[in-house]
Amino acid sequence: LGKHQRAITCGAFSNNDLLALGAEDASITVSSTDGDSVFSFTCNSDPSMIKFYDFKQSSEKNAKSDVMLSAVLGKKILMLVNLSDSENPINLQFQVRYGNIATYCWFGDGFLLLGFDKGFLVCISVNDSEIGQVYFSSLNFCTYK
C-alpha cells in the first residue's frame, strides 16, 4: 500500500472488483482485490466523484463491454478513461457559464448527465464517434450569489 502521498478523498468499486481511489496529491489509482496497482493516473487537479461504468460501444448482442472510469478534476473538468485504452484519458471542459460540476451520472450505453452549480443540466455522449458531443443543455434553476 502507500500509493498516495496525501489524503484519499474519493473512491469507487467497479462491477469487476476494481477499486479506484483519488487523493489530494492529484492522482488516481486503480487496484485489484489483491491490492495490486492495475492503473495509475496523474491528474492536473484534485479528483472527486470517481465512478465506474460498463457499456457497449456496439449494439451487437455479443459486443464486449468497455469499463469506463470517470472523475471530476478541480470541479471543472470531467476526466474519462476507457480502461482498455488507459494510455489515452480524455479531459472534457465545459462552458464557464455552467459553473462547477455539482454531480453527474452515467446512463444508457455511453451517456452522461451532468448537473452544474449554476443550474444547468447537460447531457453528453462518450461513445467513440461522438465523445463530448452535447445532446442538450438546459438551465433549470438560477443561483443567487
N, C-alpha and C positions, 0 to 999 in steps of 0.2 A: 504494500500500500504506500501511502505518502506520495500520491501522484500530483497533488495540488499544493502550491506554495502558500495559498491563502484560504480563507474560509469558503466552504462549499455553500452555495446559495440556492441551488435548484437541482432537480433530478427527475428522472422518469425511467420506468421499466418498459421494455418492448414486449410484444407477444411471444417473441422467441428468446426470452431470458437474457436480454442485454440490459445493462444499467448505464445510463448516461448521467453524468454529473457535471454541473457548471460551477465555476468558482470565481471569486473576486480577483483572481490572477488572470482573468480574461482567457480562460481555457475551458475546453470541454473534453472529457474523456469518456470513452465507451468501453465497458468492461464485461467480460463473460461471467458466468456464475462462479467460476473458479477464482475470480479476481484478476485474471489476466487482462492486460490492456489490449483491446481489439483495434480501437481507433483513438486518435488524439488530434484535437484541433486547437490552433491558436486563433483567438478572435481579436477584432480590433477594439472591442469594448466588453464590459462585463455581460455575460449571458444571463438570461432569465427565461422562464416559461418554456423549458425544454419539453418537447413531445416527440413521440414516435408515431408513424402512420404507415400501415401496409396498404398498398394499392397496386392495381394492374395498369400498366401502360397501354395494354391492348384489350379489345373487347372479346378476344377469343377465349373460349372456355378453359383451355389448358395453358393459358398465358401465366408466366411466373409472376408472383408478386414482388414488387420492389419495396424495400424498407426505407422510408424517408425519416431523417432526423431534422427537426426544426427547432430554432431557438430565437428569441428576441435579443438583439445586441444593443445595449445602450438605449433602450426604449424606442429606437427609431428604425432599426434595420431588422429584417427578417432573414435569418440565415437558413438555407435549405441544403441538405446533403443527402444525396442518394447513396446509401451505404455500399451499393455495388459499383459506385464511381466516386469513392470518397476523396480522391485527389482533386476534385473539381467542385468545391462548395460554391453555392450561389448566394450572394447577398443582395436582397431586394430593398431598395429605399423607396419611400412613399412621399407624396406631396407634403410640403411643410404645413400647408393649411389643415391637414388631417390631425396634426398634433402627434402625441406619443401613442405608441401601441399600448392599449389597456388590456386586451385579451385577444385570443384567436382560437379557432377550432377547425379541424380537418373535417371534410365531409365528401361523400361521393367517391369517385375514383380520381383523386388528384385535384381537389378544390379546397381553398381556404377561405374562411370568413373572418375578417379582422375587425375588431372594434377599437376605435381611437378615442382619446380623451376629449377631443373637441366635438364629439357627437357623430362622427362618420362611421358608417359600416361599409366595408369594401370587400368584394368577392373577387378572388383571383384564381387562375389556373396554374398548376405546377406541372402539367403534362409537358413532355419534351418539346413538342412542336409549338407550344404557346405559353411557355413558362413566363410568369409575371404579368400576363395579359389580364387587364381589369375587365371583368364581366359587368359589374355595376358598382357604383358608389352612391351612397345616399346619406344626406345629413338628417339624422333622426332626432337630435336634440342639440341645444346650444348650451355652452357653459357660460357662466357669468363671472369671469375672472378679471 
